[in-house]
Amino acid sequence: MLPTVQTGRDIQEVRLSLGADGKNIQVAAKIDTIEAVQNFVGIIKQADAVVILRNELTLELEPEKLMLA
């Protein structure tokens, strides 16, 4: 699991660093910041799985906006 993903580019960089030996490794992205929520589409296009940490998002979002995230 890749913590604190902000953009899809973060996942691309991990895949590049793994090289050919890591081609079969699946990458799960943790969504836990407002920036990651804003870049959600790009992240899900690059990740094999996504985990949304709503409890972490409560530190950055008002409760009424959390339901929309």
PDB file of N, H, CA, C and O in Angstrom:
ATOM      1  N   MET A   1       0.851  -1.172   0.000  1.00  0.00           N
ATOM      2  CA  MET A   1       0.000   0.000   0.000  1.00  0.00           C
ATOM      3  C   MET A   1       0.898   1.236   0.000  1.00  0.00           C
ATOM      4  O   MET A   1       1.860   1.334   0.762  1.00  0.00           O
ATOM      5  N   LEU A   2       0.558   2.153  -0.859  1.00  0.00           N
ATOM      6  H   LEU A   2      -0.224   2.073  -1.478  1.00  0.00           H
ATOM      7  CA  LEU A   2       1.323   3.387  -0.996  1.00  0.00           C
ATOM      8  C   LEU A   2       0.651   4.483  -0.165  1.00  0.00           C
ATOM      9  O   LEU A   2      -0.438   4.937  -0.516  1.00  0.00           O
ATOM     10  N   PRO A   3       1.286   4.915   0.932  1.00  0.00           N
ATOM     11  CA  PRO A   3       0.660   5.929   1.789  1.00  0.00           C
ATOM     12  C   PRO A   3       0.783   7.335   1.220  1.00  0.00           C
ATOM     13  O   PRO A   3       1.703   7.643   0.462  1.00  0.00           O
ATOM     14  N   THR A   4      -0.144   8.157   1.595  1.00  0.00           N
ATOM     15  H   THR A   4      -0.892   7.907   2.210  1.00  0.00           H
ATOM     16  CA  THR A   4      -0.134   9.582   1.286  1.00  0.00           C
ATOM     17  C   THR A   4       0.060   9.864  -0.196  1.00  0.00           C
ATOM     18  O   THR A   4       0.943  10.630  -0.582  1.00  0.00           O
ATOM     19  N   VAL A   5      -0.758   9.248  -1.007  1.00  0.00           N
ATOM     20  H   VAL A   5      -1.475   8.625  -0.693  1.00  0.00           H
ATOM     21  CA  VAL A   5      -0.752   9.519  -2.442  1.00  0.00           C
ATOM     22  C   VAL A   5      -1.455  10.846  -2.685  1.00  0.00           C
ATOM     23  O   VAL A   5      -2.532  11.090  -2.141  1.00  0.00           O
ATOM     24  N   GLN A   6      -0.854  11.695  -3.493  1.00  0.00           N
ATOM     25  H   GLN A   6       0.021  11.496  -3.935  1.00  0.00           H
ATOM     26  CA  GLN A   6      -1.445  12.991  -3.804  1.00  0.00           C
ATOM     27  C   GLN A   6      -1.971  13.046  -5.238  1.00  0.00           C
ATOM     28  O   GLN A   6      -2.984  13.690  -5.512  1.00  0.00           O
ATOM     29  N   THR A   7      -1.267  12.357  -6.155  1.00  0.00           N
ATOM     30  H   THR A   7      -0.445  11.834  -5.932  1.00  0.00           H
ATOM     31  CA  THR A   7      -1.640  12.373  -7.572  1.00  0.00           C
ATOM     32  C   THR A   7      -1.352  11.015  -8.202  1.00  0.00           C
ATOM     33  O   THR A   7      -0.684  10.167  -7.611  1.00  0.00           O
ATOM     34  N   GLY A   8      -1.862  10.831  -9.398  1.00  0.00           N
ATOM     35  H   GLY A   8      -2.404  11.521  -9.878  1.00  0.00           H
ATOM     36  CA  GLY A   8      -1.563   9.612 -10.150  1.00  0.00           C
ATOM     37  C   GLY A   8      -0.084   9.501 -10.464  1.00  0.00           C
ATOM     38  O   GLY A   8       0.443   8.398 -10.608  1.00  0.00           O
ATOM     39  N   ARG A   9       0.589  10.638 -10.572  1.00  0.00           N
ATOM     40  H   ARG A   9       0.161  11.535 -10.456  1.00  0.00           H
ATOM     41  CA  ARG A   9       2.032  10.653 -10.855  1.00  0.00           C
ATOM     42  C   ARG A   9       2.811   9.963  -9.739  1.00  0.00           C
ATOM     43  O   ARG A   9       3.839   9.340 -10.005  1.00  0.00           O
ATOM     44  N   ASP A  10       2.344  10.062  -8.503  1.00  0.00           N
ATOM     45  H   ASP A  10       1.509  10.568  -8.286  1.00  0.00           H
ATOM     46  CA  ASP A  10       3.014   9.381  -7.387  1.00  0.00           C
ATOM     47  C   ASP A  10       3.072   7.878  -7.640  1.00  0.00           C
ATOM     48  O   ASP A  10       4.086   7.235  -7.369  1.00  0.00           O
ATOM     49  N   ILE A  11       1.995   7.331  -8.151  1.00  0.00           N
ATOM     50  H   ILE A  11       1.171   7.853  -8.371  1.00  0.00           H
ATOM     51  CA  ILE A  11       1.934   5.894  -8.422  1.00  0.00           C
ATOM     52  C   ILE A  11       2.826   5.543  -9.613  1.00  0.00           C
ATOM     53  O   ILE A  11       3.508   4.518  -9.602  1.00  0.00           O
ATOM     54  N   GLN A  12       2.817   6.384 -10.624  1.00  0.00           N
ATOM     55  H   GLN A  12       2.263   7.216 -10.633  1.00  0.00           H
ATOM     56  CA  GLN A  12       3.694   6.160 -11.781  1.00  0.00           C
ATOM     57  C   GLN A  12       5.159   6.112 -11.351  1.00  0.00           C
ATOM     58  O   GLN A  12       5.920   5.270 -11.828  1.00  0.00           O
ATOM     59  N   GLU A  13       5.551   7.004 -10.461  1.00  0.00           N
ATOM     60  H   GLU A  13       4.933   7.688 -10.073  1.00  0.00           H
ATOM     61  CA  GLU A  13       6.936   7.038  -9.988  1.00  0.00           C
ATOM     62  C   GLU A  13       7.311   5.758  -9.250  1.00  0.00           C
ATOM     63  O   GLU A  13       8.426   5.259  -9.398  1.00  0.00           O
ATOM     64  N   VAL A  14       6.389   5.228  -8.462  1.00  0.00           N
ATOM     65  H   VAL A  14       5.483   5.633  -8.341  1.00  0.00           H
ATOM     66  CA  VAL A  14       6.644   3.969  -7.757  1.00  0.00           C
ATOM     67  C   VAL A  14       6.820   2.846  -8.767  1.00  0.00           C
ATOM     68  O   VAL A  14       7.745   2.043  -8.650  1.00  0.00           O
ATOM     69  N   ARG A  15       5.941   2.788  -9.753  1.00  0.00           N
ATOM     70  H   ARG A  15       5.189   3.441  -9.848  1.00  0.00           H
ATOM     71  CA  ARG A  15       6.053   1.740 -10.775  1.00  0.00           C
ATOM     72  C   ARG A  15       7.373   1.850 -11.534  1.00  0.00           C
ATOM     73  O   ARG A  15       8.008   0.834 -11.818  1.00  0.00           O
ATOM     74  N   LEU A  16       7.791   3.070 -11.864  1.00  0.00           N
ATOM     75  H   LEU A  16       7.275   3.895 -11.633  1.00  0.00           H
ATOM     76  CA  LEU A  16       9.071   3.261 -12.555  1.00  0.00           C
ATOM     77  C   LEU A  16      10.240   2.808 -11.684  1.00  0.00           C
ATOM     78  O   LEU A  16      11.182   2.188 -12.178  1.00  0.00           O
ATOM     79  N   SER A  17      10.179   3.114 -10.394  1.00  0.00           N
ATOM     80  H   SER A  17       9.414   3.617  -9.993  1.00  0.00           H
ATOM     81  CA  SER A  17      11.265   2.731  -9.501  1.00  0.00           C
ATOM     82  C   SER A  17      11.333   1.216  -9.288  1.00  0.00           C
ATOM     83  O   SER A  17      12.406   0.680  -9.012  1.00  0.00           O
ATOM     84  N   LEU A  18      10.195   0.522  -9.413  1.00  0.00           N
ATOM     85  H   LEU A  18       9.323   0.957  -9.637  1.00  0.00           H
ATOM     86  CA  LEU A  18      10.187  -0.930  -9.283  1.00  0.00           C
ATOM     87  C   LEU A  18      10.800  -1.611 -10.504  1.00  0.00           C
ATOM     88  O   LEU A  18      11.337  -2.715 -10.409  1.00  0.00           O
ATOM     89  N   GLY A  19      10.713  -0.945 -11.640  1.00  0.00           N
ATOM     90  H   GLY A  19      10.276  -0.048 -11.717  1.00  0.00           H
ATOM     91  CA  GLY A  19      11.294  -1.487 -12.866  1.00  0.00           C
ATOM     92  C   GLY A  19      10.621  -2.773 -13.320  1.00  0.00           C
ATOM     93  O   GLY A  19       9.489  -3.067 -12.935  1.00  0.00           O
ATOM     94  N   ALA A  20      11.317  -3.518 -14.129  1.00  0.00           N
ATOM     95  H   ALA A  20      12.236  -3.279 -14.442  1.00  0.00           H
ATOM     96  CA  ALA A  20      10.770  -4.754 -14.699  1.00  0.00           C
ATOM     97  C   ALA A  20      10.496  -5.802 -13.626  1.00  0.00           C
ATOM     98  O   ALA A  20       9.563  -6.595 -13.758  1.00  0.00           O
ATOM     99  N   ASP A  21      11.300  -5.812 -12.568  1.00  0.00           N
ATOM    100  H   ASP A  21      12.058  -5.168 -12.461  1.00  0.00           H
ATOM    101  CA  ASP A  21      11.099  -6.798 -11.500  1.00  0.00           C
ATOM    102  C   ASP A  21       9.786  -6.599 -10.760  1.00  0.00           C
ATOM    103  O   ASP A  21       9.257  -7.542 -10.171  1.00  0.00           O
ATOM    104  N   GLY A  22       9.250  -5.372 -10.783  1.00  0.00           N
ATOM    105  H   GLY A  22       9.680  -4.606 -11.261  1.00  0.00           H
ATOM    106  CA  GLY A  22       8.018  -5.087 -10.061  1.00  0.00           C
ATOM    107  C   GLY A  22       6.786  -5.017 -10.930  1.00  0.00           C
ATOM    108  O   GLY A  22       5.742  -4.533 -10.492  1.00  0.00           O
ATOM    109  N   LYS A  23       6.892  -5.496 -12.168  1.00  0.00           N
ATOM    110  H   LYS A  23       7.740  -5.888 -12.525  1.00  0.00           H
ATOM    111  CA  LYS A  23       5.764  -5.349 -13.095  1.00  0.00           C
ATOM    112  C   LYS A  23       4.504  -6.083 -12.645  1.00  0.00           C
ATOM    113  O   LYS A  23       3.400  -5.715 -13.047  1.00  0.00           O
ATOM    114  N   ASN A  24       4.655  -7.114 -11.817  1.00  0.00           N
ATOM    115  H   ASN A  24       5.552  -7.413 -11.491  1.00  0.00           H
ATOM    116  CA  ASN A  24       3.489  -7.867 -11.348  1.00  0.00           C
ATOM    117  C   ASN A  24       3.018  -7.444  -9.958  1.00  0.00           C
ATOM    118  O   ASN A  24       2.094  -8.038  -9.403  1.00  0.00           O
ATOM    119  N   ILE A  25       3.650  -6.429  -9.405  1.00  0.00           N
ATOM    120  H   ILE A  25       4.401  -5.946  -9.856  1.00  0.00           H
ATOM    121  CA  ILE A  25       3.262  -5.941  -8.079  1.00  0.00           C
ATOM    122  C   ILE A  25       2.093  -4.979  -8.229  1.00  0.00           C
ATOM    123  O   ILE A  25       2.139  -4.041  -9.025  1.00  0.00           O
ATOM    124  N   GLN A  26       1.050  -5.224  -7.455  1.00  0.00           N
ATOM    125  H   GLN A  26       1.012  -5.986  -6.809  1.00  0.00           H
ATOM    126  CA  GLN A  26      -0.103  -4.334  -7.482  1.00  0.00           C
ATOM    127  C   GLN A  26       0.090  -3.222  -6.459  1.00  0.00           C
ATOM    128  O   GLN A  26       0.613  -3.440  -5.366  1.00  0.00           O
ATOM    129  N   VAL A  27      -0.345  -2.029  -6.841  1.00  0.00           N
ATOM    130  H   VAL A  27      -0.770  -1.852  -7.728  1.00  0.00           H
ATOM    131  CA  VAL A  27      -0.169  -0.851  -5.985  1.00  0.00           C
ATOM    132  C   VAL A  27      -1.533  -0.360  -5.517  1.00  0.00           C
ATOM    133  O   VAL A  27      -2.415  -0.067  -6.324  1.00  0.00           O
ATOM    134  N   ALA A  28      -1.689  -0.277  -4.199  1.00  0.00           N
ATOM    135  H   ALA A  28      -0.972  -0.515  -3.544  1.00  0.00           H
ATOM    136  CA  ALA A  28      -2.901   0.278  -3.603  1.00  0.00           C
ATOM    137  C   ALA A  28      -2.567   1.665  -3.072  1.00  0.00           C
ATOM    138  O   ALA A  28      -1.544   1.857  -2.415  1.00  0.00           O
ATOM    139  N   ALA A  29      -3.424   2.617  -3.356  1.00  0.00           N
ATOM    140  H   ALA A  29      -4.255   2.461  -3.889  1.00  0.00           H
ATOM    141  CA  ALA A  29      -3.200   4.000  -2.944  1.00  0.00           C
ATOM    142  C   ALA A  29      -4.079   4.355  -1.749  1.00  0.00           C
ATOM    143  O   ALA A  29      -5.266   4.027  -1.721  1.00  0.00           O
ATOM    144  N   LYS A  30      -3.487   5.027  -0.765  1.00  0.00           N
ATOM    145  H   LYS A  30      -2.523   5.294  -0.788  1.00  0.00           H
ATOM    146  CA  LYS A  30      -4.243   5.528   0.382  1.00  0.00           C
ATOM    147  C   LYS A  30      -4.626   6.970   0.113  1.00  0.00           C
ATOM    148  O   LYS A  30      -3.767   7.819  -0.126  1.00  0.00           O
ATOM    149  N   ILE A  31      -5.923   7.241   0.154  1.00  0.00           N
ATOM    150  H   ILE A  31      -6.621   6.552   0.348  1.00  0.00           H
ATOM    151  CA  ILE A  31      -6.453   8.588  -0.027  1.00  0.00           C
ATOM    152  C   ILE A  31      -6.758   9.133   1.368  1.00  0.00           C
ATOM    153  O   ILE A  31      -7.668   8.660   2.049  1.00  0.00           O
ATOM    154  N   ASP A  32      -5.970  10.149   1.784  1.00  0.00           N
ATOM    155  H   ASP A  32      -5.230  10.533   1.231  1.00  0.00           H
ATOM    156  CA  ASP A  32      -6.182  10.667   3.137  1.00  0.00           C
ATOM    157  C   ASP A  32      -5.974  12.173   3.247  1.00  0.00           C
ATOM    158  O   ASP A  32      -5.847  12.707   4.349  1.00  0.00           O
ATOM    159  N   THR A  33      -5.940  12.863   2.097  1.00  0.00           N
ATOM    160  H   THR A  33      -6.043  12.429   1.201  1.00  0.00           H
ATOM    161  CA  THR A  33      -5.797  14.318   2.112  1.00  0.00           C
ATOM    162  C   THR A  33      -6.773  14.949   1.118  1.00  0.00           C
ATOM    163  O   THR A  33      -7.291  14.279   0.225  1.00  0.00           O
ATOM    164  N   ILE A  34      -7.009  16.229   1.288  1.00  0.00           N
ATOM    165  H   ILE A  34      -6.588  16.774   2.014  1.00  0.00           H
ATOM    166  CA  ILE A  34      -7.892  16.944   0.359  1.00  0.00           C
ATOM    167  C   ILE A  34      -7.310  16.929  -1.048  1.00  0.00           C
ATOM    168  O   ILE A  34      -8.045  16.763  -2.022  1.00  0.00           O
ATOM    169  N   GLU A  35      -6.005  17.100  -1.162  1.00  0.00           N
ATOM    170  H   GLU A  35      -5.408  17.235  -0.371  1.00  0.00           H
ATOM    171  CA  GLU A  35      -5.369  17.089  -2.480  1.00  0.00           C
ATOM    172  C   GLU A  35      -5.607  15.761  -3.199  1.00  0.00           C
ATOM    173  O   GLU A  35      -5.870  15.736  -4.401  1.00  0.00           O
ATOM    174  N   ALA A  36      -5.513  14.671  -2.461  1.00  0.00           N
ATOM    175  H   ALA A  36      -5.299  14.692  -1.484  1.00  0.00           H
ATOM    176  CA  ALA A  36      -5.752  13.366  -3.061  1.00  0.00           C
ATOM    177  C   ALA A  36      -7.212  13.230  -3.511  1.00  0.00           C
ATOM    178  O   ALA A  36      -7.478  12.649  -4.564  1.00  0.00           O
ATOM    179  N   VAL A  37      -8.147  13.750  -2.737  1.00  0.00           N
ATOM    180  H   VAL A  37      -7.931  14.221  -1.882  1.00  0.00           H
ATOM    181  CA  VAL A  37      -9.560  13.709  -3.120  1.00  0.00           C
ATOM    182  C   VAL A  37      -9.761  14.517  -4.399  1.00  0.00           C
ATOM    183  O   VAL A  37     -10.502  14.096  -5.287  1.00  0.00           O
ATOM    184  N   GLN A  38      -9.113  15.665  -4.498  1.00  0.00           N
ATOM    185  H   GLN A  38      -8.510  16.007  -3.777  1.00  0.00           H
ATOM    186  CA  GLN A  38      -9.240  16.502  -5.687  1.00  0.00           C
ATOM    187  C   GLN A  38      -8.633  15.831  -6.921  1.00  0.00           C
ATOM    188  O   GLN A  38      -9.063  16.094  -8.044  1.00  0.00           O
ATOM    189  N   ASN A  39      -7.643  14.972  -6.716  1.00  0.00           N
ATOM    190  H   ASN A  39      -7.294  14.759  -5.804  1.00  0.00           H
ATOM    191  CA  ASN A  39      -6.979  14.268  -7.819  1.00  0.00           C
ATOM    192  C   ASN A  39      -7.407  12.811  -7.912  1.00  0.00           C
ATOM    193  O   ASN A  39      -6.686  11.986  -8.474  1.00  0.00           O
ATOM    194  N   PHE A  40      -8.566  12.493  -7.368  1.00  0.00           N
ATOM    195  H   PHE A  40      -9.151  13.164  -6.912  1.00  0.00           H
ATOM    196  CA  PHE A  40      -9.039  11.115  -7.257  1.00  0.00           C
ATOM    197  C   PHE A  40      -9.088  10.392  -8.603  1.00  0.00           C
ATOM    198  O   PHE A  40      -8.680   9.234  -8.691  1.00  0.00           O
ATOM    199  N   VAL A  41      -9.572  11.042  -9.633  1.00  0.00           N
ATOM    200  H   VAL A  41      -9.903  11.983  -9.561  1.00  0.00           H
ATOM    201  CA  VAL A  41      -9.708  10.389 -10.941  1.00  0.00           C
ATOM    202  C   VAL A  41      -8.344   9.949 -11.460  1.00  0.00           C
ATOM    203  O   VAL A  41      -8.196   8.825 -11.940  1.00  0.00           O
ATOM    204  N   GLY A  42      -7.361  10.815 -11.368  1.00  0.00           N
ATOM    205  H   GLY A  42      -7.481  11.728 -10.978  1.00  0.00           H
ATOM    206  CA  GLY A  42      -6.016  10.460 -11.818  1.00  0.00           C
ATOM    207  C   GLY A  42      -5.413   9.332 -11.007  1.00  0.00           C
ATOM    208  O   GLY A  42      -4.673   8.502 -11.535  1.00  0.00           O
ATOM    209  N   ILE A  43      -5.731   9.304  -9.722  1.00  0.00           N
ATOM    210  H   ILE A  43      -6.332   9.978  -9.293  1.00  0.00           H
ATOM    211  CA  ILE A  43      -5.209   8.258  -8.843  1.00  0.00           C
ATOM    212  C   ILE A  43      -5.834   6.907  -9.186  1.00  0.00           C
ATOM    213  O   ILE A  43      -5.124   5.906  -9.283  1.00  0.00           O
ATOM    214  N   ILE A  44      -7.157   6.869  -9.371  1.00  0.00           N
ATOM    215  H   ILE A  44      -7.733   7.683  -9.293  1.00  0.00           H
ATOM    216  CA  ILE A  44      -7.787   5.571  -9.649  1.00  0.00           C
ATOM    217  C   ILE A  44      -7.414   5.038 -11.025  1.00  0.00           C
ATOM    218  O   ILE A  44      -7.484   3.831 -11.259  1.00  0.00           O
ATOM    219  N   LYS A  45      -7.022   5.912 -11.930  1.00  0.00           N
ATOM    220  H   LYS A  45      -6.965   6.892 -11.740  1.00  0.00           H
ATOM    221  CA  LYS A  45      -6.560   5.451 -13.238  1.00  0.00           C
ATOM    222  C   LYS A  45      -5.206   4.744 -13.147  1.00  0.00           C
ATOM    223  O   LYS A  45      -4.898   3.889 -13.978  1.00  0.00           O
ATOM    224  N   GLN A  46      -4.408   5.090 -12.157  1.00  0.00           N
ATOM    225  H   GLN A  46      -4.658   5.784 -11.482  1.00  0.00           H
ATOM    226  CA  GLN A  46      -3.062   4.528 -12.026  1.00  0.00           C
ATOM    227  C   GLN A  46      -2.969   3.386 -11.006  1.00  0.00           C
ATOM    228  O   GLN A  46      -2.119   2.505 -11.139  1.00  0.00           O
ATOM    229  N   ALA A  47      -3.826   3.399 -10.004  1.00  0.00           N
ATOM    230  H   ALA A  47      -4.517   4.115  -9.896  1.00  0.00           H
ATOM    231  CA  ALA A  47      -3.729   2.420  -8.914  1.00  0.00           C
ATOM    232  C   ALA A  47      -4.496   1.140  -9.242  1.00  0.00           C
ATOM    233  O   ALA A  47      -5.438   1.141 -10.036  1.00  0.00           O
ATOM    234  N   ASP A  48      -4.069   0.060  -8.615  1.00  0.00           N
ATOM    235  H   ASP A  48      -3.305   0.059  -7.970  1.00  0.00           H
ATOM    236  CA  ASP A  48      -4.783  -1.204  -8.731  1.00  0.00           C
ATOM    237  C   ASP A  48      -5.909  -1.281  -7.709  1.00  0.00           C
ATOM    238  O   ASP A  48      -6.884  -2.008  -7.900  1.00  0.00           O
ATOM    239  N   ALA A  49      -5.768  -0.530  -6.629  1.00  0.00           N
ATOM    240  H   ALA A  49      -4.976   0.060  -6.474  1.00  0.00           H
ATOM    241  CA  ALA A  49      -6.785  -0.476  -5.580  1.00  0.00           C
ATOM    242  C   ALA A  49      -6.656   0.866  -4.870  1.00  0.00           C
ATOM    243  O   ALA A  49      -5.595   1.491  -4.880  1.00  0.00           O
ATOM    244  N   VAL A  50      -7.757   1.299  -4.253  1.00  0.00           N
ATOM    245  H   VAL A  50      -8.619   0.792  -4.244  1.00  0.00           H
ATOM    246  CA  VAL A  50      -7.771   2.571  -3.535  1.00  0.00           C
ATOM    247  C   VAL A  50      -8.426   2.355  -2.175  1.00  0.00           C
ATOM    248  O   VAL A  50      -9.465   1.703  -2.066  1.00  0.00           O
ATOM    249  N   VAL A  51      -7.802   2.912  -1.146  1.00  0.00           N
ATOM    250  H   VAL A  51      -6.959   3.441  -1.235  1.00  0.00           H
ATOM    251  CA  VAL A  51      -8.353   2.882   0.206  1.00  0.00           C
ATOM    252  C   VAL A  51      -8.571   4.331   0.620  1.00  0.00           C
ATOM    253  O   VAL A  51      -7.644   5.139   0.567  1.00  0.00           O
ATOM    254  N   ILE A  52      -9.780   4.659   1.028  1.00  0.00           N
ATOM    255  H   ILE A  52     -10.533   4.002   1.071  1.00  0.00           H
ATOM    256  CA  ILE A  52     -10.091   6.017   1.461  1.00  0.00           C
ATOM    257  C   ILE A  52     -10.148   6.033   2.982  1.00  0.00           C
ATOM    258  O   ILE A  52     -10.957   5.332   3.591  1.00  0.00           O
ATOM    259  N   LEU A  53      -9.283   6.836   3.587  1.00  0.00           N
ATOM    260  H   LEU A  53      -8.626   7.405   3.093  1.00  0.00           H
ATOM    261  CA  LEU A  53      -9.220   6.936   5.039  1.00  0.00           C
ATOM    262  C   LEU A  53     -10.053   8.126   5.498  1.00  0.00           C
ATOM    263  O   LEU A  53      -9.545   9.232   5.684  1.00  0.00           O
ATOM    264  N   ARG A  54     -11.327   7.873   5.672  1.00  0.00           N
ATOM    265  H   ARG A  54     -11.740   6.975   5.521  1.00  0.00           H
ATOM    266  CA  ARG A  54     -12.250   8.953   6.023  1.00  0.00           C
ATOM    267  C   ARG A  54     -11.908   9.564   7.375  1.00  0.00           C
ATOM    268  O   ARG A  54     -12.090  10.765   7.578  1.00  0.00           O
ATOM    269  N   ASN A  55     -11.415   8.751   8.296  1.00  0.00           N
ATOM    270  H   ASN A  55     -11.267   7.775   8.131  1.00  0.00           H
ATOM    271  CA  ASN A  55     -11.069   9.304   9.612  1.00  0.00           C
ATOM    272  C   ASN A  55      -9.934  10.319   9.495  1.00  0.00           C
ATOM    273  O   ASN A  55      -9.919  11.296  10.244  1.00  0.00           O
ATOM    274  N   GLU A  56      -8.995  10.120   8.591  1.00  0.00           N
ATOM    275  H   GLU A  56      -9.008   9.326   7.983  1.00  0.00           H
ATOM    276  CA  GLU A  56      -7.927  11.090   8.362  1.00  0.00           C
ATOM    277  C   GLU A  56      -8.470  12.338   7.686  1.00  0.00           C
ATOM    278  O   GLU A  56      -8.034  13.449   7.987  1.00  0.00           O
ATOM    279  N   LEU A  57      -9.415  12.163   6.779  1.00  0.00           N
ATOM    280  H   LEU A  57      -9.769  11.260   6.534  1.00  0.00           H
ATOM    281  CA  LEU A  57      -9.995  13.296   6.070  1.00  0.00           C
ATOM    282  C   LEU A  57     -10.787  14.206   7.003  1.00  0.00           C
ATOM    283  O   LEU A  57     -10.944  15.392   6.712  1.00  0.00           O
ATOM    284  N   THR A  58     -11.284  13.683   8.107  1.00  0.00           N
ATOM    285  H   THR A  58     -11.156  12.719   8.344  1.00  0.00           H
ATOM    286  CA  THR A  58     -12.044  14.519   9.044  1.00  0.00           C
ATOM    287  C   THR A  58     -11.172  15.619   9.648  1.00  0.00           C
ATOM    288  O   THR A  58     -11.689  16.627  10.129  1.00  0.00           O
ATOM    289  N   LEU A  59      -9.862  15.428   9.625  1.00  0.00           N
ATOM    290  H   LEU A  59      -9.443  14.608   9.234  1.00  0.00           H
ATOM    291  CA  LEU A  59      -8.968  16.459  10.138  1.00  0.00           C
ATOM    292  C   LEU A  59      -8.864  17.643   9.176  1.00  0.00           C
ATOM    293  O   LEU A  59      -8.486  18.741   9.583  1.00  0.00           O
ATOM    294  N   GLU A  60      -9.198  17.422   7.903  1.00  0.00           N
ATOM    295  H   GLU A  60      -9.504  16.529   7.572  1.00  0.00           H
ATOM    296  CA  GLU A  60      -9.057  18.457   6.891  1.00  0.00           C
ATOM    297  C   GLU A  60     -10.396  18.972   6.343  1.00  0.00           C
ATOM    298  O   GLU A  60     -10.463  20.070   5.790  1.00  0.00           O
ATOM    299  N   LEU A  61     -11.442  18.186   6.498  1.00  0.00           N
ATOM    300  H   LEU A  61     -11.388  17.294   6.947  1.00  0.00           H
ATOM    301  CA  LEU A  61     -12.750  18.560   5.931  1.00  0.00           C
ATOM    302  C   LEU A  61     -13.776  18.742   7.042  1.00  0.00           C
ATOM    303  O   LEU A  61     -13.702  18.100   8.090  1.00  0.00           O
ATOM    304  N   GLU A  62     -14.735  19.631   6.791  1.00  0.00           N
ATOM    305  H   GLU A  62     -14.795  20.153   5.940  1.00  0.00           H
ATOM    306  CA  GLU A  62     -15.856  19.773   7.710  1.00  0.00           C
ATOM    307  C   GLU A  62     -16.735  18.510   7.579  1.00  0.00           C
ATOM    308  O   GLU A  62     -16.803  17.920   6.500  1.00  0.00           O
ATOM    309  N   PRO A  63     -17.396  18.101   8.652  1.00  0.00           N
ATOM    310  CA  PRO A  63     -18.188  16.876   8.612  1.00  0.00           C
ATOM    311  C   PRO A  63     -19.218  16.835   7.468  1.00  0.00           C
ATOM    312  O   PRO A  63     -19.431  15.781   6.870  1.00  0.00           O
ATOM    313  N   GLU A  64     -19.853  17.972   7.164  1.00  0.00           N
ATOM    314  H   GLU A  64     -19.679  18.829   7.651  1.00  0.00           H
ATOM    315  CA  GLU A  64     -20.862  17.967   6.109  1.00  0.00           C
ATOM    316  C   GLU A  64     -20.237  17.753   4.725  1.00  0.00           C
ATOM    317  O   GLU A  64     -20.906  17.251   3.822  1.00  0.00           O
ATOM    318  N   LYS A  65     -18.977  18.121   4.549  1.00  0.00           N
ATOM    319  H   LYS A  65     -18.433  18.529   5.282  1.00  0.00           H
ATOM    320  CA  LYS A  65     -18.308  17.916   3.262  1.00  0.00           C
ATOM    321  C   LYS A  65     -17.698  16.517   3.161  1.00  0.00           C
ATOM    322  O   LYS A  65     -17.454  16.020   2.061  1.00  0.00           O
ATOM    323  N   LEU A  66     -17.457  15.894   4.296  1.00  0.00           N
ATOM    324  H   LEU A  66     -17.655  16.298   5.190  1.00  0.00           H
ATOM    325  CA  LEU A  66     -16.868  14.564   4.305  1.00  0.00           C
ATOM    326  C   LEU A  66     -17.758  13.554   3.603  1.00  0.00           C
ATOM    327  O   LEU A  66     -17.264  12.643   2.940  1.00  0.00           O
ATOM    328  N   MET A  67     -19.048  13.709   3.742  1.00  0.00           N
ATOM    329  H   MET A  67     -19.449  14.449   4.280  1.00  0.00           H
ATOM    330  CA  MET A  67     -19.982  12.769   3.102  1.00  0.00           C
ATOM    331  C   MET A  67     -19.899  12.860   1.586  1.00  0.00           C
ATOM    332  O   MET A  67     -20.234  11.898   0.895  1.00  0.00           O
ATOM    333  N   LEU A  68     -19.460  13.995   1.056  1.00  0.00           N
ATOM    334  H   LEU A  68     -19.188  14.777   1.618  1.00  0.00           H
ATOM    335  CA  LEU A  68     -19.348  14.184  -0.380  1.00  0.00           C
ATOM    336  C   LEU A  68     -18.010  13.704  -0.921  1.00  0.00           C
ATOM    337  O   LEU A  68     -17.857  13.517  -2.128  1.00  0.00           O
ATOM    338  N   ALA A  69     -17.047  13.504  -0.037  1.00  0.00           N
ATOM    339  H   ALA A  69     -17.172  13.656   0.944  1.00  0.00           H
ATOM    340  CA  ALA A  69     -15.708  13.108  -0.468  1.00  0.00           C
ATOM    341  C   ALA A  69     -15.659  11.642  -0.831  1.00  0.00           C
ATOM    342  O   ALA A  69     -14.605  11.136  -1.217  1.00  0.00           O
TER     343      ALA A  69
END
